[in-house]
Amino acid sequence: MNAKTETPDLPEGACITAKLPERGTALLGDVVVNPYKLAPLTAIIRDGGQAISAAHVRVLGKGERGVNIAYDVSDRSLWTYGGIPVFGLYPDHVNQVEVTYKLNDERIRERYQVYAPAVRLPVVANQTAALPLVEPIKVAPGFEHRLYLFNHLLGEIPGGRAFKWNALGGAAEWDQVGNNWITDSNGDVRWYLDIEQIHDSGRRDGLGGTMGFQQTRDGKLIWGQGQTYSKYDLLGRRVWQRNLPDKFADFSHEIRETPNGTYLLRVGTSDYRRPDGKRVRSIRDHIIEVNESGDVLDFWDLNQILDPYRGELLETLGKAALRLAEGVQKQESTAANELLEGDLPFGDTPGVGTGRNWAHVNAIDYDASDDSIIISARHQGVVKIGRNKEVKWILASPQGWPERLKSKVLTPVNAKGEALAEVGGLYAEGFDWSWTQHTAWLTGKGTLSVFDNGWGRNFAPTKLSGNYSRAVEYRIDEAKGTVEQVWEYGKERGDEWYSPVTSVVEYRPETDTQFIYSASVGFLTPEKLTTTVLNEVKYGTQEVQVELKVSSRQPGSVGYRALVIDLAKAF
């Protein structure tokens, strides 16, 4: 059975929800656009009370270069949505949507015309709202049907600063609006999150930047936002949205699903008593593990595990960084250092000591082989920590670590296992540590990938040119305490690829590529009008398979991360 496909003549400014096939030919029910009010470029074709199965959807591409989005729909999804889920509609466009399904043992094919509204974004700092422009520079054969989710952050909504924590300080004051959208390989917007439905600077559980997007094994999206963390599906249907457990506060940067069905979140604490007796909000220095019900199963207090008074890397952040007073000799114990720190203010500012941003953890991974976590602490380095809260190794410059941790710093070696010569912090054979890095994730190939931002490389002061970032891969021999650098990409691209903050690298097994998003190119310019770069690079090589240029159209719009979206497991 085939439905008619003529496109109606629409008067200028017309807005239709959907055009069903001609009466008498369509067997299904209504078409509902944006069914859950959160994902405006989605729809559900209701089943009309009938038992359909084995559905398939194809949203036709627009124009000569338009990309078709096609996917199978499980019977589980048909039952959940009461019909066929439609993902990937073009905004402000009458979309051609083809669906097939089985009904009464007959294979049915229909085409629907579904209008999706234009993208609607909040006005931020009196700026015209606009998603960044995504331009394809190269898309190799086999990558044409890739879908990429971008997670960017904007400035504050006017009036949002009215809500603040008390004098103890905390990351709640770091409140930004998220831009979160999906494009196809042609750069066309095919999904976005209506942020005004979930962000409200005037509410404790509504403020904060949306960060840490990951697609879970069941195809859903997880992310965190200030004092909450959430799980939704791609149609915007809420699975759960929860406040952080009462002992903890101030999510940002990372939520990670483990193979055990638990979730690791980067948080601070709402009330922390230091050895000197002062009670503070701790900043970006705790990892908690929660189950599907939201119960806290375990937590890692980095103030106890690492050294909150190691401040060497904080020098790279400029005059804003707070350290012990000049001439004060750092002590080995945290309690002794607290007596020396004087009247340094507390709050979400780079500085030594609990109650300040001394660690800035921005990524977590879980190593199932030994039930450990790997953290990227931007102000310290990359560290592996066991379930017993003991440090297994440290991937960072050896400078400044206390005696109890010095032996955990890995030794750089070459492919033969020979220690590399070092002069002034520079190593032979091109080895380098990662500096103020973001993401440190296992590749599944016995290696670790890290986005080495490079800000303050080798403890050098901040400079506005002559910098570079890298995606880098290390092989770590935990038994020997050594690290070998096996691959890097981006160094040769210099300033045009340099991202001093944010960004991601992740190995993608389905394409054997390193997926990389250099997410803050241009961040150090006064106007902060970033032009960032998404790449997929063939594993172990310099062969670029995909390059997308992402140009901000709003000053202050900074990329955080991006990720590949897999529709095969979503529906």
PEBELWO-V154484 format. One record per residue. N is the residue number from 0. PHI is phi in degrees with one decimal (* if undefined). OMEGA is omega as a letter, one per 40 degrees, with the letter a starting at -180 (* if undefined). NEAR is the number of other C-alpha atoms within 12 Angstrom. Layout:
N,PHI,OMEGA,NEAR
N,PHI,OMEGA,NEAR
//
This chain:
0,*,a,20
1,-118.3,i,19
2,-89.1,i,25
3,-69.2,a,22
4,-124.9,a,23
5,-61.1,i,15
6,-88.3,a,20
7,-71.3,i,19
8,-79.8,a,12
9,-103.7,i,13
10,-66.0,a,8
11,-57.3,i,7
12,82.4,a,11
13,-66.0,a,16
14,-136.1,i,19
15,-115.5,i,24
16,-78.5,i,28
17,-166.4,i,31
18,-114.9,i,34
19,-77.0,i,36
20,-55.4,a,31
21,-52.1,a,21
22,-53.0,a,12
23,98.9,i,13
24,-109.1,a,19
25,-85.8,a,28
26,-98.7,a,35
27,-95.2,a,34
28,-99.5,a,25
29,-69.2,i,25
30,-105.8,a,34
31,-112.2,i,33
32,-86.3,a,36
33,52.8,a,34
34,-63.3,a,31
35,-112.8,i,25
36,66.0,a,23
37,-122.5,a,30
38,-126.6,a,40
39,-63.5,a,40
40,-100.3,i,44
41,-127.4,i,42
42,-156.7,i,43
43,-128.7,i,43
44,-92.3,a,43
45,-61.8,a,29
46,-81.5,i,31
47,64.2,i,20
48,79.3,a,17
49,-106.5,a,20
50,-93.5,i,23
51,-98.3,a,34
52,-153.2,i,28
53,49.0,a,29
54,-85.9,i,35
55,-139.5,a,34
56,-122.4,i,37
57,-138.1,i,31
58,-94.7,a,36
59,-72.3,i,31
60,-66.0,a,29
61,-101.1,i,26
62,78.7,a,14
63,-64.2,a,9
64,-100.6,a,17
65,-61.3,a,25
66,-103.2,i,28
67,-70.6,i,31
68,-112.4,a,38
69,-131.8,i,30
70,-161.6,i,29
71,-83.3,i,30
72,-119.3,i,33
73,-71.7,i,25
74,-61.4,i,23
75,-58.4,i,22
76,-69.2,i,31
77,-59.3,i,31
78,-71.5,a,23
79,-64.0,a,20
80,-91.8,a,30
81,65.9,a,27
82,159.6,a,38
83,-97.4,i,48
84,-76.1,i,48
85,-116.2,a,52
86,-122.4,i,50
87,99.9,i,49
88,-71.0,i,50
89,-75.8,i,40
90,-73.3,i,31
91,50.8,a,23
92,-154.9,i,32
93,-84.8,a,34
94,-83.1,i,40
95,-94.6,a,35
96,-120.1,i,44
97,-100.0,i,37
98,-130.4,i,43
99,-127.7,a,33
100,-164.9,i,34
101,-103.6,i,26
102,-141.6,a,21
103,53.9,i,13
104,66.4,i,11
105,-109.5,i,15
106,-85.7,a,19
107,-110.9,i,25
108,-127.1,i,28
109,-140.7,i,31
110,-124.2,i,36
111,-116.2,i,44
112,-109.9,a,36
113,-122.3,i,41
114,-86.0,i,36
115,-115.2,a,39
116,-71.6,i,29
117,-64.0,i,23
118,-63.2,i,29
119,-119.0,a,26
120,-125.3,i,27
121,-72.6,i,29
122,-79.1,a,22
123,-121.7,i,26
124,52.1,i,20
125,61.3,i,14
126,-99.6,i,20
127,-64.4,a,15
128,-75.4,i,25
129,-160.6,i,26
130,-67.4,i,39
131,-57.1,i,39
132,-89.1,a,26
133,-106.7,a,31
134,-119.3,i,25
135,-74.3,i,27
136,-97.3,i,20
137,-150.7,i,24
138,-136.2,a,27
139,-72.0,i,23
140,-54.1,a,13
141,99.4,a,15
142,-113.5,a,29
143,-64.4,a,25
144,-106.3,i,29
145,-68.8,i,39
146,-121.8,a,33
147,-123.4,i,43
148,-95.5,i,39
149,-107.7,i,49
150,-119.4,i,42
151,-114.2,i,45
152,-124.0,i,41
153,-112.3,i,41
154,-71.9,a,31
155,-81.6,i,32
156,-72.3,i,32
157,-53.3,a,21
158,93.1,a,17
159,-67.9,a,26
160,-72.1,a,21
161,-64.1,i,19
162,-97.1,i,25
163,-141.0,i,24
164,-75.0,i,24
165,-76.9,a,16
166,-64.7,i,15
167,-66.7,a,27
168,79.0,i,31
169,168.5,a,41
170,-77.1,i,44
171,-62.8,i,42
172,-75.1,i,33
173,-91.4,a,35
174,-118.2,i,41
175,-127.2,i,37
176,-89.6,i,42
177,-93.0,i,47
178,-108.2,a,43
179,-131.9,a,42
180,-149.7,a,45
181,-118.6,i,41
182,-119.5,i,42
183,-87.3,a,39
184,-69.3,i,40
185,-87.4,i,36
186,86.6,a,38
187,-81.2,i,37
188,-69.3,a,40
189,-125.7,i,47
190,-171.3,i,41
191,-154.0,a,41
192,-95.7,i,43
193,-75.8,a,29
194,-64.5,a,36
195,-69.0,i,26
196,-76.3,a,21
197,-127.0,a,33
198,-107.7,i,33
199,-153.3,a,31
200,-65.3,a,33
201,-88.9,a,22
202,-121.3,i,21
203,-57.3,a,27
204,-93.6,i,28
205,-121.6,a,32
206,-91.2,i,41
207,105.9,i,44
208,-80.3,i,46
209,-73.5,a,47
210,-145.5,i,45
211,78.8,a,47
212,-58.0,i,44
213,-139.9,i,40
214,-97.3,a,31
215,-81.0,a,31
216,-61.7,i,23
217,-92.3,i,24
218,86.9,a,24
219,-83.2,i,29
220,-108.5,i,40
221,-118.6,i,36
222,-161.3,i,41
223,-125.5,a,43
224,-157.1,i,46
225,63.8,a,45
226,-102.7,a,43
227,-133.0,i,38
228,-141.2,a,46
229,-141.8,i,40
230,-137.1,i,34
231,-133.3,i,30
232,-94.4,a,38
233,-71.0,i,46
234,-88.3,i,41
235,91.0,i,37
236,-78.8,a,28
237,-75.6,i,22
238,-88.6,i,22
239,-158.0,i,21
240,-140.8,a,25
241,-129.9,i,27
242,-71.9,i,25
243,-61.9,i,34
244,-56.0,a,28
245,-60.0,a,18
246,-70.6,a,21
247,-122.3,a,36
248,-158.0,i,41
249,63.6,i,49
250,-65.9,i,49
251,-164.6,i,47
252,78.8,a,48
253,-143.8,i,45
254,-131.2,a,42
255,-136.8,i,44
256,-82.2,i,35
257,-103.9,i,26
258,-62.5,a,18
259,-86.9,a,18
260,81.4,i,20
261,-103.7,a,24
262,-131.9,i,38
263,-102.7,a,44
264,-126.1,i,53
265,-92.3,a,50
266,-140.1,i,47
267,-116.2,i,47
268,-117.9,a,40
269,-83.5,a,31
270,-158.3,a,23
271,-127.2,i,29
272,-97.3,i,18
273,-77.0,i,24
274,-56.9,i,19
275,-82.7,i,20
276,93.0,a,13
277,-71.2,i,20
278,-106.9,a,19
279,-138.4,i,31
280,-87.1,i,36
281,-84.1,a,46
282,-118.4,i,48
283,50.5,a,49
284,-135.8,i,52
285,-128.2,i,45
286,-117.6,i,49
287,-117.9,i,37
288,-116.7,i,37
289,-122.1,i,28
290,-92.9,a,21
291,-63.4,i,22
292,-90.1,i,20
293,92.7,i,26
294,-75.7,i,20
295,-79.9,a,22
296,-93.6,a,21
297,-166.7,i,23
298,-151.9,i,32
299,-117.1,i,37
300,-95.7,a,32
301,-70.0,i,38
302,-63.4,i,36
303,-89.2,a,24
304,-89.8,a,28
305,-105.4,a,43
306,-124.5,a,37
307,-68.8,i,46
308,-108.0,i,42
309,-80.5,a,38
310,-114.6,a,35
311,-56.6,a,39
312,-71.6,i,44
313,-64.3,i,41
314,-61.0,a,29
315,-70.8,a,29
316,-91.3,i,33
317,88.8,a,21
318,-67.4,a,14
319,-69.7,a,18
320,-72.4,i,27
321,-101.5,i,34
322,-128.3,i,37
323,-57.8,a,30
324,-55.7,a,20
325,-58.7,i,11
326,89.7,i,9
327,-79.8,a,15
328,-84.6,i,16
329,-66.8,i,29
330,-100.2,a,22
331,-77.3,a,21
332,-98.2,i,25
333,-61.3,a,26
334,-60.4,a,24
335,-66.6,a,20
336,-68.2,i,28
337,-62.5,i,30
338,-72.3,a,24
339,-96.5,a,24
340,-78.3,i,29
341,72.7,a,19
342,-106.2,i,14
343,-59.1,a,23
344,-70.5,i,26
345,-93.3,i,31
346,136.3,a,34
347,-82.3,i,37
348,-136.8,a,33
349,-60.9,a,38
350,-177.3,a,39
351,-81.4,i,44
352,93.9,i,50
353,-58.6,a,51
354,102.5,i,42
355,-132.7,a,39
356,-84.9,a,45
357,-86.2,a,42
358,-105.8,a,48
359,53.1,i,48
360,-69.3,a,41
361,-122.9,i,46
362,-158.3,i,51
363,-137.3,i,43
364,-132.3,a,41
365,-117.3,i,37
366,-103.5,a,29
367,-69.8,a,18
368,-65.5,i,13
369,-140.9,i,15
370,55.5,a,19
371,-122.6,i,27
372,-115.9,i,41
373,-119.5,a,40
374,-115.7,i,51
375,-103.0,i,47
376,-103.7,a,44
377,-53.3,a,46
378,-91.3,a,47
379,-131.5,a,46
380,149.1,i,47
381,-104.0,a,47
382,-136.8,i,45
383,-104.4,a,42
384,-132.0,a,34
385,-79.4,i,25
386,-61.8,i,26
387,-82.5,i,17
388,71.3,i,24
389,-96.4,i,23
390,-73.4,i,31
391,-95.4,i,35
392,-160.1,i,33
393,-128.3,i,39
394,-104.7,a,50
395,-170.2,i,42
396,-54.6,a,35
397,-71.7,a,29
398,-67.2,i,23
399,92.0,a,26
400,-75.8,i,29
401,-69.5,a,23
402,-55.4,a,17
403,-68.6,a,16
404,-116.1,a,25
405,-57.2,a,24
406,-70.9,a,19
407,-87.2,i,30
408,-71.2,a,33
409,-68.1,i,35
410,-98.0,i,36
411,-67.4,i,38
412,-135.5,i,29
413,-92.9,a,25
414,-64.0,i,20
415,-87.4,a,13
416,84.3,a,18
417,-87.1,i,16
418,-61.8,a,21
419,-87.3,i,25
420,-67.7,a,18
421,-137.5,i,18
422,-134.9,i,9
423,60.5,i,12
424,86.3,i,21
425,-101.5,a,18
426,-108.4,i,22
427,-67.5,i,19
428,61.5,i,19
429,79.2,i,21
430,-66.3,i,31
431,-149.6,i,39
432,-73.5,i,43
433,-96.9,a,44
434,-121.1,a,43
435,43.8,a,46
436,-72.0,i,46
437,-129.1,a,50
438,61.0,i,51
439,-148.3,a,45
440,-122.9,i,39
441,-66.9,a,35
442,-92.4,a,29
443,84.1,i,21
444,-114.3,a,20
445,80.9,a,19
446,-131.6,a,26
447,-126.7,i,40
448,-102.4,a,46
449,-137.5,i,56
450,-92.9,a,51
451,-88.5,a,48
452,-63.5,i,46
453,89.7,i,46
454,-68.4,a,42
455,72.0,a,32
456,-53.2,a,33
457,56.3,i,27
458,64.4,i,31
459,-78.8,i,21
460,-62.5,i,20
461,-60.4,i,23
462,-133.4,a,21
463,-90.7,i,21
464,-149.0,a,21
465,76.0,a,20
466,-106.0,i,32
467,-156.2,i,35
468,-113.5,i,46
469,-143.0,i,46
470,-91.5,a,52
471,-134.9,a,47
472,-122.4,a,39
473,-120.1,i,38
474,-111.2,a,32
475,-111.6,i,34
476,-102.5,a,25
477,-66.0,a,24
478,-65.2,a,12
479,-90.8,a,21
480,71.1,a,24
481,-122.8,i,30
482,-138.5,i,35
483,-119.2,i,38
484,-86.7,a,38
485,-109.8,a,30
486,-166.4,i,30
487,-151.4,i,36
488,-145.7,i,38
489,114.0,a,36
490,-57.1,a,27
491,-69.9,a,17
492,-86.3,i,21
493,57.8,a,22
494,-62.6,a,31
495,-68.0,a,28
496,-124.2,a,40
497,-79.9,i,41
498,-119.6,a,49
499,-68.9,i,46
500,-135.9,i,39
501,58.0,i,44
502,94.2,a,49
503,-158.8,i,48
504,-137.2,a,46
505,-147.9,i,42
506,-73.6,i,37
507,-113.6,a,27
508,-67.4,a,17
509,-67.4,i,15
510,-121.0,a,21
511,51.4,i,22
512,-129.5,i,27
513,-94.5,i,44
514,-86.0,a,42
515,-133.8,i,48
516,-127.5,i,51
517,-85.2,a,55
518,-98.9,a,46
519,-138.1,i,44
520,-61.2,a,41
521,94.0,a,34
522,-62.8,a,34
523,-83.1,i,26
524,-74.8,a,21
525,-57.8,a,11
526,-83.6,a,16
527,49.0,i,25
528,-96.4,a,25
529,-81.7,i,38
530,-128.4,a,37
531,-104.2,a,44
532,-134.1,i,45
533,-106.2,i,48
534,-130.9,i,45
535,-121.8,a,44
536,-118.3,i,34
537,-55.0,a,26
538,-55.8,i,32
539,76.6,a,25
540,-130.5,i,20
541,-110.4,a,22
542,-82.8,a,21
543,-79.9,i,27
544,-93.6,a,30
545,-137.3,i,37
546,-139.9,i,32
547,-119.0,i,39
548,-98.4,a,31
549,-116.2,a,39
550,-106.6,i,31
551,-67.7,i,34
552,-113.5,i,24
553,-136.9,i,29
554,-55.7,a,31
555,89.9,i,34
556,-83.2,a,41
557,-123.4,i,45
558,-70.2,i,50
559,-103.1,i,46
560,-144.0,i,45
561,-142.3,i,43
562,-154.2,i,39
563,-82.2,i,42
564,-103.0,a,36
565,-107.5,a,30
566,-71.5,a,34
567,-60.0,a,22
568,-102.2,a,21
569,-83.5,a,27
570,-125.0,*,33
//
